[in-house]
Amino acid sequence: MKPVLKMSVLAATILLAVGCQDEKAAETKPAEPAKVEQVATEAAPAAAFASEDDKAAYAIGASFGQYLAMNLEQQNELGLSLNREQVLAGVKDAFADNSRLTDEETQQTLQALDKRVSDMVQKKAQEEAAKNLKAGEEFRTEFAKKDGVVKTDTGLLYHIDTEGKGAKPAATDTVKVHYKGSLIDGTEFDSSYARNQPATFPLNQVIAGWTEGVQLMPVGSKFTFVIPPELAYGSQANPSIPANSTLKFEVELLDIVKADKPSAPEQAAQ
């Protein structure tokens, strides 16, 4: 969090400095928005800045200003209320060497803010994980009531949409599949259909729900799996799959590509 806060202060500093310069420029040369679209085509448009350095400085300020605004908005979503006027007031006072806080007080305040933000993020993540866990349990309970749904001892749920006539793979086999994965709200997070390319992988190198479930499928089958979080990604979250998510997969087993050969000692023992 500290790098973000330091960046924000720098952004405010540049933004304030540029803002003061822009006010002076505005007094001498009013903006002409009606001519903005003509800039690219006119041979010699009126210069908006006194020099390339001024233009570059303004671009830096605008970029940091956008970053700062986005940062403050994200922190507001956490429940923090960081007043923009106070941010700019702090910068202005620092420029005037008239800060209302000593360096030590500033550091202590930022450290306290770091802790508050960390606690809030952790609390929000825990609440979200608990919400996902409850929603997943409710979804699995309803799914289990559907005709033809089977629940295994581990809690994996599956429905046979189409049953093939081929062999069933072992955990050590490499399989070729088409699949679509989604959250219980229907949000699709992965699909070999969308890529128009089947996936091939060793069955013992995927999530436990896949390793168990695909072994139940004869080649040529299509199953729907509902996988509880403990057989998927558990409390681990990523941008596509929130913590404690129950996952739904539609899987077609196209082929068993190969089976791992026994090791040399096993062959010798036979």
N, C-alpha and C positions, 0 to 999 in steps of 0.2 A: 504494500500500500504506500510506503514512503516514496518510492520513485514517482508514483502517480501524483501525490500531493506536491512534491517538489516541481514536477512538470507543470502542474496547475498554477503554482505561484509564478513560475517563469512566464507562463502564458499570460497571466494577468498583468505582469509587469510590462511585457511588450505591448499588450493590448492597450493598456492605459497610456503608455508613452505615445503610441501611434495615434490613439484617440485624440490626444491633445493637439498633435500636429494636424490631424485631419480637420479639427475644428477651425484652426487658423486658415487652412487651405480652403475650407468651405466659405469663409468670409470673403475671400478674394476671388474665388471662381466657383459659381454654383454648378451643381451636377447637372448633366444634360442626358437623362435617361432615354430620351427620344432618339438620340443619335448612337446609342450603344450598338445597334444592329449594323450600323454603317461602318463601324471601325474596321472590320475585316476587308471591306471593299474600297474605302477611300484611300487615296494615295498618301495623303499627309494629314492624318487626324491630329487634333489638338492633343498635346502631351498631357497625360493625367498626373504625371509625377515629374518632379524637377530633375531627377536623374534615375539611372538604372538601379543605383544603390537604394534610393528611396522606394522604388518599386519592389525591389527584393525584400527590403525591410517590411514593407506593408504585407507582402505575401507571407512572410514568416509570421507576422502578427495575426493575419487572418487564419492561417493554418492552426496556430496555437489556440486562437480564440475558439475555433470550432471544436478543437480537442477538449478545451476547458468546459465549454457548454455541454458537450456530450458526457463528460466526466461528472459534472454536477448533477445532470439528469439521472445518471445511473445511481449515484449515491442517494438521490431523492427517492428512488424506487426501493432502496433498502430501508427507508424511514428517516434518513438524515435530512435536515433542513439547513443547507449551507447557503446563506444569503449572499447573492452575487455582489450586492452593494458593500457588504462587509469585506468580501474578498478584495474588491478594488480599493476600498478605504485603507486596508492594510498595506497594499502596494503603494498607494499614494503617500501614506505616512512614512513608509520605509524610504521612499525617494527623498522625502523632506527631512530624513534623519530624525523623525519625531514619532517613532513607533510607540504605541501604548503598552507593548510587551517587551520585556528584556529578552535577550537571546536565549537565556535559560528558560524563561517562561514560554517562549515560542516553541522550543524543542519539547518541553514537557507536554504542552497542549497538543502538539502533533503526535506524540507518542500515545497520549490518551485517546486521540481520535483513531489512531491505528488499531488500538485494542477494541474500541467500540465497533469499528467496522468489521474486524475479524469476528467478534462475538455475534454480530448481526448476521453475517454471511453464514456462519456455522449454524445458527439457530434456524435461518431460513432453509438451509440445506436439509437439516434434520426434519423440519416440518414437511418439506416436499417429499422426502424419502418415506416418511410415515404415511403421508397421503397416498403415495403411489402403492405402498404395500397394501393398504386397506382396499383401494380401488381394484387392485389385482386379485385379491382374495374374493371380492364380490363378483368380479368378471369370471373367474374360474369356477365358482359355485354355479353360476348360471349356465356356463358352457357345458359343465358336466351333466346338466339335466337334459341336454339335447339327445335325440335318438342317435344311437350308434357310437356315442362318445365313450371311450375307454380311459380309465385312470390307472396308471401303473403304481407300484408300491412307492416309487420315488416322488410321486405327485405329478408326473408328466401326463398331460391329457392329449389324446389324439382321436381323429376321426378319419376313417378310410373313405376318401372321396372316390378313388378308382383303385381297384386291386389288380396288380399285375400278376404275371405267371412266372416271372424269372426267379433267379436265386436271391437269397437275402445276404447282405454283406456282413462281414465280421468287423469288429472294432478296428482291426489292423488293416482293413482294406482301404483303398483309395476309391472314392466314388465320384461320379459325374452327375450333377443335379441341376435342375432349374428351381428357383425358389423366389418367394417374396416375403419379406419380413415387415411387420408393422407393430405399432403400439396398440394398446387396447382401445384407444380412441380413434383408431383407423389411420393414424399417421404412418406413412410408409417410410422406413429408414434405409432399406436396402432391397435391391431386386436385380436378379440376373436377367429377368425378362426385359426390364428397362434397358439393360446394357446389350440385349440381344445376343448374349453369350452365356452358355452354361458354365457353372463353376465346377472345378475339379480340386479335391483336397483329401488328405488322409482323414479318415473318420475319427481317429483318436486325437486329433489336433484342433478340435472345435469345442464349443460349449457342451457341457454334459448332456443337456436336453437333446441336442442333435446327435451326439454319439449314441445315446440310448435309442432315440426314436427312429433314426434311419436304419438301424439294424432290424427293426420290425417290418421294413418295407421290402417286398419282392420287387425286383427290377420291373419297371413299367407301371409302378404304382404312383398315385398322388395322394398324399396325406395332408391333413391340416393338424398342426401341433400348437398347443397352448402350453407355454413353458414358464413355470414359476421362477422368480428371481434367483432362487438358490441353485437352479439348474442352468441359469443364464449368466448374467453379469453381477448379480447380487447388489451390494451397496455401492459398487463402483459406477460412477456416472461418466458419461461423455456427451459431447454436443448433440448426438443423435438419440441417445438412450439414457433417460434419467435414472437415478438410483432407484433400486428396488422395483424395477419395471417387470411386469409380466409381459412376455412377448408372444406374438402369434405368427406362425410361419405356414405358408403353403409350399409344399415341397414335392417335386417330381423326381423320382429316382430313375435316371436315364440309363445308367450303366455302372457296373463294377469294373473299374479300369484295370486294377491289378490287386493281387494280394501280396503282402510282404512275405518274402521267403524266410524260412526258418534260419536261424543263425547256424554257423558251422558246427558248434558243439552239439546242437540238437540233431543235426543231420547225422553226425557221427554216432550219437546214442541210438539212433534208429538202426 
